[in-house]
Amino acid sequence: MKLTLERIEDKIEFFEAGDLRTLERKIEEQIENNKVLLLGVHSVTHQVAFQPETGRPLYTAVVHFKAK
């Protein structure tokens, strides 16, 4: 059995939450988790949409992590 280790160079993660504070918390948790993999934040894109069923906002974000 041959074991090969490869370093992750890029990683894109998607997040969503019902409020901005929760979205920020989720992103911060993943930033800390990805530090172990030596990945840093390259870019963040976010937007807000309204859910037609509830009329409440849905906050979403895409975070691109890259190797340091």
Beta strands, then each sheet from edge to edge (+ up, - down):
strand 1: 10-17
strand 2: 39-50
strand 3: 57-67
sheet 1: 1+ 3- 2+
end
